[in-house]
Each structure stands twice: as structure tokens, then as C-alpha cells.
């Protein structure tokens, strides 16, 4: 894809396709308790999936991003959420661009609709506030317009052999104000507590645009797999390490990244 408009579109999908390293599942927190999950990802891409899902080379693209998911149990059934982020984006010539600053900041909450001993159903709404309004910088494309994310979440806890485990499924409608098209998102997480200290996560992030947008934004889709391990240092503090990759897409970057994080409960 060599045209400037086409690259602008692909860059935008790359910026918006960040795999959420911080995991917020369907379960709500107990009243008066909270958690902070700080994660950092280092991602690079030198190819994209074309319209026919064939990999094509592009100028090298790097993105480092740190995100802090802060949750607090306002009541036993409602958890407030605040998620600021910082990023550094670097795009190689001939479409050179560089930016360091705020990414999206999410404000919202998750409400438990129904639950029993092993199942929970919740709803979640977040307003995503852009970190920049500079449309002239290629490294800022995709972070200049507000968004609203509305999702339904279902969680189920069970035992895999003797190991406590869970599965979390999230289906979302993301409304994107501006040029990019709205998106339909499906996130799936499998968690296995191999021991008191180790939690292993397998996560799938799947995004499909709802048609094409305006200002050169076409339709797209991409599918990512993220694997990570979380080690409990104490009952309150855990460390996370993992990686992710885009294994299939259409008009989207092929991304590979590392994830490190710290989880703190209070």
C-alpha cells in the first residue's frame, strides 16, 4: 500500500488495535476494595495484511505504551474504572512520524446484572478521551477523536482438573467519532491458576470494522493472540509477563509485542 491515504488508514488501525494488556473481567469488585494494573507493551511491525490478507512490507512502525487500569468497588454490584495511558510512536521514512504523549484515557464502569456461584453477567460502558487532537502528525492518527465502548461480559469459573480456572467472554460495540468506522469487538480470556503463585492467561482479541469510514478509512479486521503469566509476589502484588501477535488480518498491521505489568489489590 503506497498511497498516503492508504498508509494513513493502516497506521490508524494499527494505533487503535492495541491489545489490552490490563485484564478487566466480568466480575465486579467488593464494595470498598480496588485494584491497579499497570502494564507496558513494546510493539513493532514491518508488514501489514492487505485487502486479501496477504502480508506486505511497510515502513517500520514502533509503539511503546503504558496503561494503568484503576478499578474501585463503589458498591458490590458496580465497579468504577479509570484508565489513563502514555505512548511513544515512531514511524520510519518515507512516512516519518514521531510522537510521545497521552494515549486514550478511559472513564466508565462495570455493573453486575446477574450472578450465581460460578457465573456472572455484566454490562460495561466507557468513554474514551483522546490524548491529542493533532491530525497533521502521522504518529497521532487514530488518537484524535472521542470514542464510546459499550460491552456485555460473561464470566464462568470452573476447575480444569484440580486447577481453579475461568473463562471470560466480552462482546463490544465501539462507536468511533470522526473518520474511522465503528467496530465490533470480541475478547476472550482463559485463565488457569496452576498454583497459589501462578496464573496463566490465554487471550484472544478480535476486531471487525462495520463497513468503511470517511477521510480515507476503509474496512478492516484483525485477530490477535496474547499469552502471559502472572506471578503472585504477595497476596496484594503480582507481576505479569507475556507477548502477543496478530495472526490474521485484513487492511491491518501485523503486530508483535511484549507485555510486562504489575497488579496491585487494595
N, C-alpha and C positions, 0 to 999 in steps of 0.2 A: 504494500500500500504506500504509494509515493506521494500522493496529493496531500497538500497541507490540511485540507478539511478532513480527509480520511484519517490522517495521523492524529489530528485533534480529537476525533471521535474515539479512536483506540486508546489514546492517553487517558481520556476521561473515563472510559470503562475500567482502565487499569487503576486509576485513582480511587474509583468507587468500589473496587472489588476486593477490598481489604478483608481478609479472613478474620473474623472476630476472635481474637485470642482469649479475651476475657469471657468466661462462660457464665451466663445468667440463665438458669434453667427455669422450669415451670413452677418450682416450689417457691413459696413466699417465706420470708424470714419471720421469726418470732418477734412479737412486739418488743421494742426497746433494744434489739440486737442489730448488728450490722456487719458488713464486710467491705474490704477494699482489695481489689485485684488489679495490680499494676503489671502490665505486660508490654514488652518491646519486641517488635518484629523488624528483621532486616531482610528486605526482599529485593530481588533483581530479576530482570527479564531482558532477553535479547531476541525474542521471537514472539510472534502472535499467531493465533488461529484465524485463518482467512474466512471468507463467507462460506467456503466449502469445507471448513475445519481442517485445512491443510496448514502446517506450520510454515511461516515465512519470516525471514530475518528482518529486524528493525534496529534503529539506533539504540544503544544500551540504555536501559532505564533502571534506576535505583531508587528505592524508597525505604527510609527508616522511620518507624512510627512508634510512639509510646502512648499508651492509653491507660487511664485509671477508671475502673468501674467501681463506683461508690454506691452501696445499697444500704438502706435503713428500713427496719420494720416499723412503720408508723402504727399499724395495728397487726393483728395476727393474720389478716387476710389481704393487707395492702402493703407493698414494698415500694418505697420511693427510690428513684435511680438518677444518678448524675454521672456523666461520663465525658470528661474533657480529654483532649488528645493533642500531642505535639508531633510534628513531622518534618522530615527533610527529604526533598525530592530533587533528583539530579538526572537530567536527560542529555544524552550525548548529541553532538552535532550530527547532521546539519540542522536539526530542530532543537537546538540547545536551549535549556532552561534550567533554572535552579531556584529553589525556594526553601526557606526554613521558617516555621511559624506554627500557628494554631491549625489543627485539623478541625474536624467536626466536633462539636460539643453536644451531647445528647441529654435531654431533660425529659423525665417521664416517670412512669410507674407500672407496676405489675399487680393485678388483682386476682386473687384466687376465686374461681367461680364454683368449683366443686372438688371434693376430695374424699378418699376413704383411706384405708390402711396402706394401700400400695399405689393408688392412682391419684393424680392431681390434674385439674384442667384450669388454665388461667388465661387471662387476656392482658395484653400489654400495649401501651401507646407511648411513643417517644417523639419529641420534636427535635430535629437535628439542625443545629445552628452552624452556618458555615464559618470557617476560620479566616476567610479572605473574600474580597469582592473584586479582585484584580483579574479581569478577563484577558489581559494582554500577555500575561506570563504563561507559557505552555505548562510550567510546573504547577500552576494554580488551577488548571482546568479540572472541573469536577468537584471543586470545593467552594464554589462561589454562590450557590443557591440553597435556600432552606429546603428541608425535606420532612416528611411525616411518615413514621413507620408504625403500622398497625398490625399486630400479630396475635394468633392464637397458639397456645402452648399446651402440650400434653406430656406428662411425665409418668413413668412407671418404674417402681423399684421391685427388684426380684433377686434371686440367688442364682448365680452361674456356678453350679457345683456347690461348693461351700463358700464361695466369694460373694459378698454383697455387691449388687450391680444395679444399674439403672439405664433407662433409655429415655431420651428427651427429644421430642419432635416439635418443631416450630414452623408454622406456615404464616408468611407475612405478605402484606401488600405495602409497597413503599411508593409513596407519592412524591415525585421529584418536581419541584417548582423551577421552571426555566426550560432550557433546551433539551436535556436528556429525557428519554421516555420513562414512564413509570415501570416498576419492576415487580415481578412475582418471585418470592424467595422461599426456599425450604432449607432449614438447617436441622440436621440430625446428629445427636451425640449419643455414643455408647460409653458408659463409664464402668470400670471394673475395679473394685477395691481388692487388690491382690493380697494385701495385708493391712495391718493397722497404719503402716507408714506409706504405702504406695497406692496411688490411684492412677490408672491408665485410661486415657481418653482417646477415642477414635471419633472424629467429627467430619461431617460432610456438609459443605456449603454450596448451594445450588441457586443460580440466579438466571432468570429469563426476562428479557425486556418485553413490554407489552406494546409491540409494534415499534415504529421509529419515532424519533423526536423531531425537533426543529434545529436550525442552525448547524446542519451537517451531521447530527447524531442519528445513526441508523439503528437497526435492531441488532441484538446481540444475545449471547448466552455463555455461561461458563460454569464449570463444576470443579470443586476443589476438595482435596482430602487433607486433613490435618491429623497428625498423630503426636501425642505428647504424654509425658509422665509428670505426676505431681508427687513430691516427697514431703511428708509432714515432719518438719523440724521439731515443732512443739504442737500442743493442742490448738494453738492460735495461729501459728505461722507455717506456711508451706511454700515450697519452691517448685516452679514449673519449667520444663524444657521440652522443646519439640520442634517440628518442622511441618511445612505444608507445600503442596504443589497443585497447580492447575493441570488436571489430566485430560481435559477435553474442553473445547470452547468453539465459539463462532463469533468472529469480529471482536476478539478479546485477547488480552495479553496472556502469554504462557508464563506464569509466575512460579518462582521457587523461593521459599523463605524459611528463616529460623525464628523460633519463638522462645523467649525467656520471660519468666514472670515470678511475682511474689503474691501470695494470697494471705490476707490477714483477717481474722474474725474478732469482733469485739461485742 
